[in-house]
């Protein structure tokens, strides 16, 4: 026999699908989420919640009447990515943005959980702060909400969240102890050379040549200076210099990301990057500088909190609750919440290759299995109810 909350969540499936499809068809970016915010607020108000604005397009609603108990914050990010959708879904977006990271799923399932919690509000031995966050993709929303006081009034004791995962069985959930997502340091390296005619490079300082040496030299940090047992990824996604084939440009700009699970490894790699960049540039009579667009820490699941939530998740989904598996080198600004409070993020499966899901997150052809919605909503609700019950 299935769990009563899961049975009820399946009864709410049509509404969650409608919520998800509206959000999917109307994706918005960063802090500019007027349609998204209005829709979610309307749905919460219809359920009987009072909504409190925290920052632009970021707001909360409180489930629970007992002010003497603890407070669990549950977060859903709502922003999309600046990419044109290439699926054949009848509800595909057409405005040049896309929910290819599944934030429409995150929001729809938290709305489903909000309905379940409202129906069981008298049973809550504390309060659940339902947090709807903007600007996760540019890694700015969580910090903004924390700075504006989302973890206070009422004081939050623990945090909980989810993220979609492809490939992973639809309806399955995965919750692991320790680091679950990597840090992400988005950097820009600017190499300053001296321009010249392409036929006389000796009269200048070629920043493209320096950039080539920098790229190779930095990869040696991963290959020769960090243990093979420590996951680290250094990726260059952009190298830009000059506009003509016969001109040595004055500058070259490289952009990329550094990712790691271990804070000490991250600190070491960043320090070595600085040293290698400057010394390599100096070797070729150039100058260089590095700056960071964002510096997101790893998302670390608190071991005790995670083990407790695993038990409550198993009550709902049984063997589809996975407690072992690969960690992901992607990042999420939910990390800033887990830096401030004990908590955890779990992954929710959106389909396997065998189920027809051939493209992963951030792909314009990514598909998400809506059969997963009831499981996620029920898991959210049961974890909230049980955690408050056992942590009075």
C-alpha positions, 0 to 999 in steps of 0.5 A: 500500500502506498503512503497516504501523502503519495496517494494524495499527491497523485490526486494533485498531479493534474494541478502540478502538471498545469503549474509546471507547464505554465511556468515552462511556457513562460520562462524568465531570467534572473531577478526579473520574474514578473509572470512567474512570481505573480503566478506562484503567489496567486497559487499560494494565496488560493491555498490560504497562505500569506506571502511575504516578499524578501527581495525582487521576485523572491518571497516566502510563505509559512505553513504551520501554526505552532510558534514554539517549534522549530522552523524548516526552510524548503527552497525552490528556485524559479529562474530559467536559462537564456537559451531557445528551446528545441523540444517538440513539447506542446507547451514549449517556450518560444521567448528565447529562454528555457527551463532546461535545468528543471526549475519549473519542476522545483517550483511546481513540486513545492507548490504541490507540497504546499498544498499537502502541508496546508491540508496537514497544517494542524499536525505540524509541530513547528513551521515550514518556510516555503522559499521561492527564490530567483536568480539561481542560474547567475548564482545571486539569488540565495545570497540576496535572500539571505542578506535580506533576512530569509533565515530569520523572522522566524529563525530557520533551524534547517534547510532542505531542497531538491534538484532534477537529475537526468539520467535518473529513473523518473520518480526516484530520489537520491540523497547522499551524505557530505558534498553533493554538488561541487564548488564553482569559481567562475573566473576571467583571466586577462592577458596584456601583451603588445600588439603588432603586425602579424608578419612581425610578432617579434616587435610585440608581445603575443597574448594569444601565445601566452594564453595557450601556455597558460591553458596547458600549464593550469591543467597541470594543477589537476594532473600533477598537483592534486591527488587523483582521489580528489575530484577537481575540474578546470574548464575553459569555455571562452578564449577571445582575442583580436578580430583580424588574422594578420594582427597580433592583438594587445589583449586576450581574455580567457573565461572558465570554471574551477570546481571541487568538493573539498574546500582545501583543494579548492583553496590550493588550486585557486592559489596555484592558478594565481601563481602560474598565470602571473609567472607564465605571463612574465616568462613571455614578457606579458602581464596578466590578471585574474578576477572572479565573477562568482565564487560558489562553495560546494553544497554539503549535506549535513550527515545527521540531517541527511540520515534522518531525511533518508528514513522519511523519504523511504517511507514514501518511495521505498526502494526508490530512495537511493542513498549511494551513487555518484556526486555531481560536479555541477553547482547550485547556490543552495550551497549558501543555505547549507553554509548557514544552516544544517540541511540537505539537497536531494536529487529527483529523477526525471527519466533515463535514456531507456525512458527516452531522456537522451539529453541532460540538463542545460540542453535545449532538447532536455525533457522532464518526466512529469510522472516524478511530480507526485513523489517529490511533493510527497517526499517534501511534505513527509520530510517536513512533517516528520522532521518537525515531529522528531525535532521539537 
